């Protein structure tokens, strides 16, 4: 290992699908006398992070002179938060290790897990830059693995998401995160600390159920353990996560093999891709997005699959002013010029029956007779996918790609509003909005999935028939 470049060494270990063993090996090599690398260690004062410092000092004693303990004071619990900071500061002095902390002075208006994590990560980045360090060590353990797996399952994550947290991760191509404690449970750590008569701080908010993770930890996991009986759920979930990580590593291996020697910023040719398994296709496209410095979002990847299987030339948005152009045979990245609008796509003169859209989705149009049963169906329909439209005076139906400036007349209102404002208020994610079709009747916006029919085209009691639109 070139000790001055832990990032390069970590990449090699990740490529060889090594994890926990490699994380510890990196720490051992960084501790050698010919290394000058500063190693930062996150410490909140809780049992996990106190055990982490103890673990590093005992297992890698040569690192002691180059360790920096990092503490972020969220300032959300008043004196308790200040007490945590003071506790870690005193412990660092006792350990003979450098200490650095920051205190959040402007509390966020909306406190959330994601917001706090971002603030904490921003602090870590500032500290790593301050100390010219490339390495951050974190105290995640098996209980964290189990909680994260359940959370991400609920959110519908892919194998990469379900494989977190990993023993080694690289972020921004500049910093290395190591998690050497993933084989320990929280209980094992606390037993060890008690036997060594080492104290730690307890965050009382961990026992409150305001956050999603706390609900998983305090409600869901204990209930699963109760139902599972003699099975150790935390250890079992850690094994599941490991299996998923190995599967994701295998997919990544074959994706890298496919991309080997190719310029990833150039075209992805679909003749080479069509017969590959879906999981491998997704991973290849993720690499394609990453190579072009584009956001990696689930909706982008699904759009890629839809376009590829349709084989029809089109352009689709992947963020502000960034587009992926598909000519029917290959994909390439293009950038819209400043001030130049994207015209999007249009499907003219839709007919009764199934109409395939450029996205690969189907808009089904059917005539229905209005009866007593119709009004019951109207109450129970799924507005995310269906809409009834009055047929009176309908002469032309077309569909256009969503644009936020399109004007729509909400049901029961007298004035039109911008679609972008309405869908934002309904908390439809921006990337999902970009994929929505907008149905026009006689040149006016009639319907968008997730919204009711426009007031211009609402069903009236005197109507005898209607059109049922179903988007799937």
Residue pairs with C-beta under 8 A, 6 or more apart in sequence:
1 9
1 26
1 29
2 8
2 9
3 29
3 30
3 32
3 34
3 35
3 36
3 37
4 35
4 36
4 37
6 26
6 30
6 37
6 134
6 135
6 176
7 134
7 170
7 173
7 174
7 175
7 176
9 26
9 29
10 22
10 26
10 168
10 170
10 176
11 170
13 22
13 25
13 26
13 168
14 22
14 168
14 170
15 256
16 22
17 246
17 249
17 250
17 253
18 168
19 166
19 167
19 168
19 182
19 245
20 167
20 180
20 182
20 183
22 167
22 168
23 167
23 168
23 178
23 179
23 180
24 59
24 180
26 135
26 168
26 176
26 178
27 39
27 56
27 59
27 60
27 63
27 137
27 178
27 180
28 59
28 60
29 35
30 37
30 39
30 60
30 63
30 66
30 135
31 60
31 61
31 62
31 63
32 62
33 62
35 66
36 66
37 66
37 133
37 134
37 135
38 66
38 68
38 131
38 132
38 133
38 135
39 56
39 63
39 66
39 67
39 68
39 133
39 135
39 137
40 67
40 68
40 69
40 70
40 124
40 127
40 128
40 131
40 133
40 135
40 136
40 137
41 49
41 52
41 53
41 56
41 67
41 68
41 69
41 70
41 136
41 137
42 49
42 52
42 70
42 71
42 124
42 136
42 137
42 138
42 139
43 49
43 50
43 52
43 53
43 69
43 70
43 71
43 88
43 91
43 92
43 139
44 71
44 72
44 84
44 88
44 201
44 203
45 71
45 84
45 85
45 87
45 88
45 91
45 200
45 201
46 200
46 201
46 202
46 203
47 186
47 189
47 190
47 193
47 200
47 202
48 139
48 140
48 141
48 144
48 181
48 186
48 189
49 139
50 91
50 193
50 198
50 199
50 200
51 139
51 181
51 184
51 189
51 190
51 192
51 193
51 200
52 137
52 138
52 139
52 180
52 181
53 67
53 69
53 91
53 95
53 97
54 192
54 193
54 196
54 198
55 180
55 181
56 63
56 67
56 137
56 180
57 63
57 64
57 67
57 95
57 97
64 95
64 96
64 97
67 97
67 98
68 97
68 98
68 99
68 100
68 127
68 131
68 133
69 88
69 91
69 92
69 95
69 97
69 98
69 99
69 100
70 100
70 101
70 123
70 124
70 127
70 136
71 84
71 85
71 88
71 89
71 99
71 100
71 101
72 101
72 102
72 104
72 119
72 120
72 123
72 124
73 81
73 82
73 84
73 85
73 101
73 102
73 103
73 104
74 81
74 104
74 116
74 119
74 120
75 81
75 82
75 103
75 104
75 105
75 107
76 104
76 107
76 111
76 205
77 203
77 204
77 205
80 203
80 204
83 201
84 201
84 203
85 101
85 103
87 201
88 99
88 101
89 99
89 101
92 98
92 99
93 99
100 127
100 130
100 131
102 123
102 126
102 127
104 119
108 115
108 116
108 119
112 211
113 211
113 212
113 213
124 136
125 172
125 175
127 133
128 134
128 136
128 175
134 174
134 175
134 176
135 175
135 176
135 178
136 175
136 176
136 177
136 178
137 177
137 178
137 179
137 180
138 165
138 177
138 178
138 179
139 179
139 181
140 165
140 179
140 181
140 182
141 181
141 182
141 184
141 185
141 186
141 189
142 182
142 183
142 184
142 185
142 186
142 234
142 235
142 238
143 185
143 186
143 217
143 234
144 165
145 165
145 182
145 234
145 237
145 238
145 241
146 221
146 233
146 234
146 237
146 238
146 241
147 213
147 216
147 217
147 221
148 164
148 165
148 241
149 162
149 237
149 240
149 241
150 216
150 220
150 221
150 237
151 212
151 213
151 216
152 161
152 162
152 164
153 162
155 161
156 298
158 282
158 298
159 244
159 247
159 248
159 251
159 279
160 248
160 286
162 241
162 244
162 248
163 241
163 244
163 245
163 248
165 179
165 182
166 179
166 245
167 178
167 179
167 180
167 182
168 176
168 177
168 178
168 179
169 176
169 177
170 176
170 177
171 177
181 189
182 238
185 234
185 235
190 200
193 199
193 200
205 214
206 214
206 217
207 214
207 218
208 214
209 215
209 218
209 219
221 233
221 234
224 233
225 233
225 234
228 236
251 279
251 280
251 283
252 283
254 280
254 283
255 280
255 283
255 284
255 286
255 287
256 287
258 272
258 276
258 280
258 284
259 284
259 287
264 287
264 288
264 290
264 291
264 292
265 291
265 292
265 333
266 332
267 330
267 331
267 332
268 284
268 285
268 288
268 330
268 331
268 332
269 329
269 330
270 308
270 311
270 329
270 330
270 331
271 329
273 281
273 284
273 308
274 308
274 309
276 284
278 305
281 304
281 305
281 308
282 301
282 305
285 300
285 301
285 304
285 305
286 296
286 301
288 331
289 295
289 296
289 300
289 318
290 296
292 333
294 300
294 318
294 319
294 322
294 333
295 318
295 319
297 318
297 431
299 429
299 431
299 432
299 434
299 435
300 318
300 324
300 431
303 316
303 359
303 435
304 324
304 331
306 359
306 360
306 361
307 314
307 316
307 326
307 331
307 358
307 359
307 360
308 326
308 331
309 360
310 356
310 358
310 360
311 328
312 328
312 358
313 326
313 327
313 328
314 326
314 345
314 358
315 323
315 324
315 325
315 326
315 334
315 342
316 323
316 324
316 326
316 434
317 323
317 342
317 434
318 324
318 333
321 335
321 336
321 338
322 333
322 334
322 335
322 336
323 333
323 334
323 335
323 336
323 342
324 331
324 332
324 333
324 334
325 331
325 332
325 333
325 334
336 342
344 400
344 401
344 402
344 403
345 358
345 400
345 401
346 398
346 399
346 400
346 401
347 355
347 357
347 358
347 398
347 399
347 400
348 398
349 396
349 397
349 398
350 363
350 365
350 397
350 398
350 399
351 365
352 365
352 366
352 367
353 364
353 365
353 366
354 362
354 363
354 364
355 362
355 363
355 364
355 365
355 399
356 362
357 363
357 399
357 437
358 401
359 435
359 437
361 437
361 471
361 472
362 471
362 472
363 399
363 437
363 439
363 469
363 470
363 471
364 468
364 469
364 470
364 471
364 472
365 397
365 467
365 468
365 469
366 467
366 468
366 470
367 391
367 465
367 466
367 467
367 468
368 374
368 388
368 465
368 466
368 467
368 468
369 464
369 465
370 459
370 463
370 464
370 465
370 466
374 466
378 388
378 459
381 387
381 388
383 449
383 450
383 451
383 452
384 449
384 450
385 449
385 470
385 471
385 472
386 468
386 469
386 470
386 471
387 439
387 446
387 447
387 452
387 453
387 468
387 469
388 453
388 459
388 466
388 467
388 468
388 469
389 441
389 446
389 447
389 453
389 457
389 459
389 466
389 467
389 469
390 457
390 458
390 459
390 460
390 463
390 466
390 467
391 463
391 465
391 466
391 467
392 463
393 442
394 441
394 442
394 457
394 467
395 442
396 441
396 442
396 443
397 439
397 440
397 441
397 446
398 439
398 440
399 437
399 438
399 439
399 440
400 406
400 437
400 438
400 440
401 437
401 438
402 419
402 433
402 434
402 435
402 436
402 437
402 438
402 448
403 419
403 420
403 438
404 418
404 419
404 420
404 421
404 423
404 433
405 418
405 419
405 420
406 418
406 419
406 438
406 445
407 416
407 417
407 418
407 419
407 445
408 416
408 417
408 418
408 419
408 422
408 445
408 448
408 451
408 454
409 415
409 416
409 417
409 444
409 445
409 454
409 455
409 456
410 417
410 422
410 451
410 452
410 454
410 455
411 452
411 453
411 454
411 455
411 458
412 455
413 455
419 438
419 445
419 448
420 433
422 451
423 433
423 436
423 448
423 450
423 451
426 450
426 451
428 436
428 450
436 448
436 449
436 450
437 448
437 449
437 471
438 445
438 447
438 448
439 445
439 446
439 447
439 448
439 469
440 446
441 456
441 457
444 454
444 456
444 457
445 454
446 453
446 454
446 456
446 457
447 453
447 454
447 457
447 469
449 471
453 459
459 466
